[in-house]
Amino acid sequence: MLVVNRFRVPLESGEAFRADLATARDVLAACTGYVGGEIGRNVDDPELWVLTTRWENVGSYRRALSSYDAKLRAWPVLVGALEEPSAYEDAEPGTTLNTWSPRSLG
């Protein structure tokens, strides 16, 4: 699965943010199920940053976010992500897509 977290960061805070985002990525990279990830900055809007990570499955991603180290060192950065859906399933031709259903009944 693919996770895309986008951030809006003022230009003057960019270098510090890049270091913090690298720390968050490194923390997640140490978790079971992490496949890879990149940090990027938009070429047309340099205040727009992205952290993309790839995971074996959604469970690995969710467990990584609940780890103590992630809560301590990654969450302070991740909570600043733009509020939008961020987790994507593999949708390459030939894959079976997830069937949407409510996650809770209440």
Sequence and secondary structure as in RCSB ss.txt:
>XXXX:A:sequence
MLVVNRFRVPLESGEAFRADLATARDVLAACTGYVGGEIGRNVDDPELWVLTTRWENVGSYRRALSSYDAKLRAW
PVLVGALEEPSAYEDAEPGTTLNTWSPRSLG
>XXXX:A:secstr
 EEEEEEE  GGGHHHHHHHHHHHHHHHHTSTTEEEEEEEE SS TTEEEEEEEESSHHHHHHHHHSHHIIIIIH
HHHTTS SS  EE    TT        S   
